């Protein structure tokens, strides 16, 4: 019914693009004052950053639920912890957009740091690293180190998650500077 290999490929490609764009945005953040011609792009990200965060977090929610609820991929304990730090952000962004409250950027950055660290640890496990902590999924049928997706020689589900968290942090840096 679903061509999972094609879905995996396109999501991995989108992740790769998001990584490249994220690096460009990070460079923009640090170079925006040195090169005044970059100011319009930085202002754009500051103005629309809450919407970008909202749509990105909704996309992450939809993808994770599609894989777990429709394709039947069991989320492990580390996957659940990443969801804990991503799912509330959609609600936070929705409220922030409604109230025009840019202070949500601080909360998003904090949530994304915690989620990103968990995602990097799980990616480390899936790339063959030794477990430092016990997998919280023991006995549930899900394994934190099992790869369900592996594209371009390095992209896994946890790396996709980390990419979303890192992208959110970068965009929220622009939102924070705009509110000041």
PAZAPA-4460 file (N, C-alpha, C; in steps of 0.05 Angstrom, whole numbers, plus 32768, in hexadecimal, padded with zeros to 4 digits):
% residues 180
    n_x    n_y    n_z   ca_x   ca_y   ca_z    c_x    c_y    c_z   seq   type   mol
   8010   7FE8   8000   8000   8000   8000   8011   8019   8000     1      X     A
   8025   801B   8013   8037   8031   8013   8053   8028   800B     2      X     A
   8060   8038   7FFA   807B   8032   7FF2   808E   803D   8007     3      X     A
   8093   802E   801C   80A3   8037   8033   80BF   803F   802B     4      X     A
   80CB   8031   8018   80E6   8038   800F   80E6   8053   8003     5      X     A
   80D2   805A   7FF3   80D1   8074   7FE6   80CC   808A   7FFB     6      X     A
   80BA   8084   800E   80B4   8097   8023   80CE   809D   8033     7      X     A
   80DC   8087   803A   80F5   808A   8049   8109   809B   803A     8      X     A
   810B   8096   8020   811E   80A5   800F   8117   80C3   800F     9      X     A
   80FE   80C9   800A   80F6   80E5   8008   80F8   80F4   8023    10      X     A
   80F3   80E6   8039   80F6   80F2   8053   8114   80F6   8059    11      X     A
   8125   80E3   8051   8142   80E7   8054   814C   80FE   8043    12      X     A
   8142   8100   802B   814A   8116   801A   8141   8131   8026    13      X     A
   8129   8132   8030   8120   814A   803E   8131   8151   8056    14      X     A
   813A   813C   8064   814B   8140   807B   8166   814C   8073    15      X     A
   8171   8141   805D   818A   814B   8052   8187   8168   804A    16      X     A
   8172   816F   803D   816D   818B   8035   816A   819D   804E    17      X     A
   815C   8193   8062   8158   81A2   807B   8173   81A7   8089    18      X     A
   8185   8193   8088   819F   8196   8093   81AF   81AC   8085    19      X     A
   81AE   81AC   806B   81BD   81C0   805B   81B1   81DB   8060    20      X     A
   8197   81DE   805F   818A   81F8   8064   818F   8201   8081    21      X     A
   818F   81EE   8094   8194   81F5   80AF   81B0   8200   80B3    22      X     A
   81C4   81F5   80A6   81DF   81FF   80A7   81E1   821B   809B    23      X     A
   81D2   821F   8085   81D1   8239   8078   81C4   824E   808A    24      X     A
   81AE   8246   8098   81A1   8258   80AA   81B3   825F   80C2    25      X     A
   81C2   824B   80CC   81D4   8250   80E2   81EA   8263   80DA    26      X     A
   81F4   8260   80C2   8208   8273   80B8   81FC   828F   80B5    27      X     A
   81E3   8290   80AB   81D5   82A9   80A9   81D2   82B7   80C4    28      X     A
   81CC   82A7   80D9   81C8   82B2   80F4   81E1   82BF   80FD    29      X     A
   81F8   82B3   80F9   8211   82BE   8103   821D   82D4   80F0    30      X     A
   8215   82D4   80D7   8220   82E8   80C4   820E   82FF   80BF    31      X     A
   81F5   82FF   80C9   81E1   8313   80C2   81EA   832F   80C9    32      X     A
   81F9   8333   80DE   8201   834E   80E6   8219   8357   80D6    33      X     A
   822A   8344   80CE   8242   834B   80BF   823C   8352   80A2    34      X     A
   8227   8345   8098   821F   8349   807C   8202   8353   807C    35      X     A
   81FE   836E   807B   81E3   8379   807C   81D0   836F   8066    36      X     A
   81DB   8366   8050   81CA   835C   803A   81BB   8343   8042    37      X     A
   81C4   8335   8057   81B6   831D   8061   819F   8324   8074    38      X     A
   819D   833D   807C   8188   8344   808F   816C   833D   8087    39      X     A
   8164   8341   806E   8148   8339   8066   8142   831C   806B    40      X     A
   8155   830A   8065   8151   82EE   8069   814E   82E8   8087    41      X     A
   815F   82F4   8097   815E   82F0   80B4   8144   82FB   80BF    42      X     A
   813B   8312   80B5   8121   831E   80BE   810A   830B   80B6    43      X     A
   810B   8300   809F   80F7   82ED   8096   80F4   82D6   80A9    44      X     A
   810B   82CA   80B0   810B   82B3   80C3   8101   82BC   80DF    45      X     A
   8108   82D3   80E7   80FF   82DD   8101   80E1   82E2   8101    46      X     A
   80D6   82EC   80EA   80BA   82F2   80E8   80A9   82D9   80E6    47      X     A
   80B2   82C6   80D6   80A2   82AE   80D0   80AB   8295   80DF    48      X     A
   80BE   8298   80F1   80CA   8282   8100   80B6   8272   8110    49      X     A
   80A2   827F   811C   808E   8270   812B   807E   825E   8119    50      X     A
   8077   8268   8101   8068   8257   80EE   807A   8240   80E4    51      X     A
   8093   8246   80DF   80A5   8231   80D6   80A7   821B   80EB    52      X     A
   80AA   8224   8105   80AB   8211   811B   8092   8201   811D    53      X     A
   807B   820E   811A   8061   8201   811C   805E   81EB   8107    54      X     A
   8064   81F3   80EE   8061   81E0   80D8   8075   81C9   80DA    55      X     A
   808E   81CF   80E2   80A2   81BB   80E5   809B   81A7   80FB    56      X     A
   8092   81B1   8111   808A   819F   8127   8072   818E   811F    57      X     A
   805F   819A   8111   8048   818B   8108   8050   8175   80F4    58      X     A
   8063   817C   80E3   806D   8168   80D0   807B   8151   80DE    59      X     A
   808B   8157   80F2   8098   8142   8102   8084   8130   8110    60      X     A
   806F   813C   811B   805A   812D   8128   804C   811A   8114    61      X     A
   8045   8125   80FD   8037   8116   80E8   8049   80FE   80DF    62      X     A
   8062   8103   80DA   8074   80EE   80D1   8077   80D8   80E6    63      X     A
   807B   80E0   80FF   807F   80CC   8114   8065   80BB   8118    64      X     A
   804E   80C9   8117   8035   80BA   811A   802F   80A8   8102    65      X     A
   8037   80B1   80EA   8033   80A1   80D2   8042   8087   80D4    66      X     A
   805B   8089   80DC   806C   8071   80DF   8062   805F   80F5    67      X     A
   805A   806A   810C   8052   8058   8122   8036   804E   811F    68      X     A
   8023   8060   8117   8007   8058   8118   7FFE   804B   80FD    69      X     A
   8009   8053   80E7   8000   8048   80CD   8013   8032   80C4    70      X     A
   802D   8037   80C5   8040   8022   80BC   8047   800E   80D2    71      X     A
   803F   8013   80EA   8043   8000   8100   805F   7FFE   810B    72      X     A
   8070   8012   8107   808B   8013   8112   8088   801A   8130    73      X     A
   8091   8008   8141   808F   800C   815E   80A3   8021   8167    74      X     A
   809A   8037   8173   80AE   804A   817E   80BA   8040   8198    75      X     A
   80D4   8043   819A   80E2   803A   81B2   80E1   8050   81C7    76      X     A
   80EC   804B   81DE   80EC   805E   81F3   80F9   8078   81EC    77      X     A
   810F   8077   81DE   811D   8090   81D6   810D   809F   81C1    78      X     A
   80FF   8091   81B0   80ED   809E   819D   80D6   80AD   81AC    79      X     A
   80CC   80A0   81C0   80B7   80AD   81D0   80C1   80C6   81DE    80      X     A
   80D9   80C5   81E8   80E4   80DC   81F5   80E8   80F3   81E1    81      X     A
   80F0   80ED   81C9   80F2   8102   81B5   80D7   810E   81AE    82      X     A
   80C3   80FD   81AE   80A8   8106   81A9   809F   8119   81BF    83      X     A
   80A7   8112   81D8   809F   8123   81EF   80AA   813F   81EB    84      X     A
   80C1   8142   81DE   80CD   815D   81DB   80C4   816A   81C0    85      X     A
   80B8   815B   81AE   80AF   8167   8195   8091   816E   8195    86      X     A
   8081   815B   819E   8064   815F   819C   805A   8178   81A9    87      X     A
   8062   817F   81C1   8057   8197   81CD   805F   81B1   81BF    88      X     A
   8074   81AF   81AF   807C   81C8   81A1   8068   81D1   818D    89      X     A
   8059   81BF   8180   8044   81C7   816E   802F   81D8   817C    90      X     A
   8027   81CF   8193   8014   81DE   81A3   801F   81F8   81AD    91      X     A
   8038   81F8   81B6   8045   8211   81BE   8046   8225   81A7    92      X     A
   804D   821C   8190   804F   822E   8179   8033   8238   8171    93      X     A
   801F   8227   8172   8004   8230   816B   7FFB   8246   817E    94      X     A
   7FFF   8242   8198   7FF7   8257   81AB   8008   8270   81A7    95      X     A
   8022   826D   81A3   8033   8284   819E   802B   8294   8186    96      X     A
   8023   8286   8171   801A   8294   8158   8000   82A3   815F    97      X     A
   7FEE   8296   816C   7FD5   82A2   8173   7FD8   82BB   8185    98      X     A
   7FEA   82BA   8198   7FEF   82D0   81AA   8005   82E2   81A2    99      X     A
   8012   82DD   818C   8029   82EC   8182   803F   82EE   8198   100      X     A
   8045   82D7   81A3   8058   82D5   81B9   8071   82C7   81B0   101      X     A
   8086   82D6   81AC   809F   82CB   81A2   80B0   82BF   81B8   102      X     A
   80A8   82C2   81D1   80B8   82B6   81E7   80B7   8298   81E7   103      X     A
   80A6   828C   81D7   80A5   826F   81D4   80C0   8264   81C9   104      X     A
   80CE   8275   81BC   80E8   826D   81B0   80FA   8261   81C5   105      X     A
   80FB   826D   81DD   810C   8262   81F2   8103   8246   81FA   106      X     A
   80E9   8241   81FC   80DF   8227   8203   80E5   8212   81ED   107      X     A
   80E1   821B   81D4   80E7   8209   81BE   8104   8201   81BD   108      X     A
   8116   8214   81C2   8132   820E   81C2   8139   81FA   81D8   109      X     A
   812D   81FE   81EF   8132   81EB   8206   8128   81CF   81FF   110      X     A
   810F   81CD   81F6   8103   81B4   81EE   8115   81A6   81D8   111      X     A
   811E   81B6   81C5   812D   81AC   81AF   8149   81A2   81B7   112      X     A
   8154   81AF   81CA   816F   81A6   81D4   816C   818B   81E1   113      X     A
   8158   8188   81F3   8154   816D   81FF   814D   8158   81EB   114      X     A
   813A   815E   81D9   8133   814A   81C4   814A   8144   81B2   115      X     A
   815A   8158   81AB   8171   8154   8199   8186   8142   81A6   116      X     A
   818B   8146   81C0   819F   8135   81CD   8196   8118   81CD   117      X     A
   817D   8113   81D3   8172   80F8   81D2   8174   80EC   81B6   118      X     A
   816D   80FC   81A2   816F   80F3   8186   818B   80EC   817E   119      X     A
   819E   80FD   8186   81BA   80F7   8180   81C4   80DD   818D   120      X     A
   81BC   80D9   81A6   81C3   80C1   81B4   81B8   80A8   81A6   121      X     A
   819E   80AA   819E   8192   8093   8190   819F   808F   8175   122      X     A
   81A6   80A4   8167   81B4   80A2   814D   81CF   8094   8152   123      X     A
   81DD   809B   8167   81F6   808E   816E   81F2   8070   8172   124      X     A
   81DD   8069   8180   81D6   804C   8184   81D1   803F   8169   125      X     A
   81C2   804C   8158   81BA   8040   813F   81D2   803E   812B   126      X     A
   81E6   804E   8130   81FE   804C   811F   8212   8039   812A   127      X     A
   820A   8029   813F   821B   8014   8149   822A   801B   8163   128      X     A
   8223   8032   816F   8230   803A   8188   8227   8028   819F   129      X     A
   8238   8026   81B3   8232   8017   81CB   821F   8026   81DD   130      X     A
   820C   8018   81E8   81F8   8024   81F9   8204   802D   8213   131      X     A
   8200   8046   821A   8209   8052   8233   81F4   804F   8248   132      X     A
   81DB   8051   823F   81C4   804F   8251   81B3   8037   8247   133      X     A
   81A4   802B   8259   8192   8015   824F   817C   8021   823E   134      X     A
   8175   8011   822A   815F   801A   8218   8145   8019   8228   135      X     A
   8136   802F   8229   811D   802F   8238   8107   801F   822B   136      X     A
   810C   8013   8214   80F8   8003   8206   80FA   7FE5   820B   137      X     A
   810C   7FDD   821D   8110   7FC1   8222   80F5   7FB4   822A   138      X     A
   80EF   7F9E   821D   80D6   7F90   8223   80BE   7F9A   8214   139      X     A
   80C0   7FAF   8203   80A9   7FB9   81F5   80A8   7FB0   81D8   140      X     A
   80BD   7FA3   81CF   80BE   7F9B   81B3   80CC   7FAF   81A1   141      X     A
   80D2   7FC6   81AC   80E1   7FDB   819C   80FD   7FDC   81A7   142      X     A
   8110   7FE1   8195   812C   7FE2   819C   8137   7FFD   8194   143      X     A
   8143   800B   81A7   814D   8026   81A1   8163   8026   818C   144      X     A
   8172   8010   8189   8188   800F   8176   8180   8004   815B   145      X     A
   8167   7FFB   8158   815F   7FEF   813E   8159   8005   812A   146      X     A
   8164   8002   8112   815F   8016   80FD   8148   800D   80EC   147      X     A
   8134   801F   80E9   811E   8019   80D7   8122   8029   80BD   148      X     A
   8134   803C   80BE   8139   804D   80A6   8157   8052   80A7   149      X     A
   8164   804F   8090   8180   8056   808D   8185   805E   8070   150      X     A
   8188   8078   806C   818C   8083   8051   81A5   8093   8050   151      X     A
   81B1   8094   8038   81C9   80A4   8032   81E0   809D   8045   152      X     A
   81E0   8086   8051   81F6   807D   8062   81F7   8089   807D   153      X     A
   81E3   809A   8085   81E4   80A6   809F   81C9   80AF   80AA   154      X     A
   81B5   80B2   809A   819C   80BD   80A3   818A   80A6   80AF   155      X     A
   8184   80AA   80C8   8172   8098   80D7   815B   80A8   80E2   156      X     A
   8147   809B   80ED   8130   80AA   80F9   813A   80BD   810F   157      X     A
   814C   80B4   8121   8155   80C7   8135   8164   80DE   8129   158      X     A
   8173   80DA   8113   8181   80F1   8107   816C   8104   80FA   159      X     A
   8157   80F9   80F0   8141   810B   80E6   8136   811C   80FD   160      X     A
   8132   810E   8113   8128   811C   812B   813B   8132   8134   161      X     A
   8155   812B   8135   8169   813F   813D   8169   8156   8129   162      X     A
   8166   8151   810F   8166   8166   80FB   814F   8179   8100   163      X     A
   8138   816F   8107   8121   8180   810D   8127   8191   8125   164      X     A
   8131   8184   813A   8137   8193   8153   814C   81A9   814D   165      X     A
   8161   81A2   813F   8176   81B6   8139   816B   81CD   8128   166      X     A
   815A   81C6   8114   814E   81DB   8103   813C   81ED   8114   167      X     A
   812D   81E2   8126   811C   81F2   8138   812E   8205   8149   168      X     A
   8144   81FB   8153   8155   820C   8163   815F   8224   8152   169      X     A
   8168   821E   813A   8173   8233   8129   815E   8248   8122   170      X     A
   8146   823F   811B   8131   8252   8114   8128   8262   812C   171      X     A
   8128   8255   8144   8120   8264   815C   8135   8278   8164   172      X     A
   814E   8275   815C   8162   828A   8161   815A   82A3   8152   173      X     A
   8150   82A1   813A   8146   82B9   812C   812E   82C5   8139   174      X     A
   811C   82B4   8142   8103   82BD   8150   810B   82CD   8169   175      X     A
   811E   82C3   8178   8127   82D0   8191   8133   82EC   818B   176      X     A
   8143   82EE   8175   8150   8307   816F   813B   831B   8165   177      X     A
   8126   8312   8159   8112   8324   814E   8101   8330   8165   178      X     A
   80FD   8322   817A   80EC   832C   8190   80FB   8341   81A0   179      X     A
   8115   8342   81A0   8124   8355   81AF   8124   8371   81A2   180      X     A
***
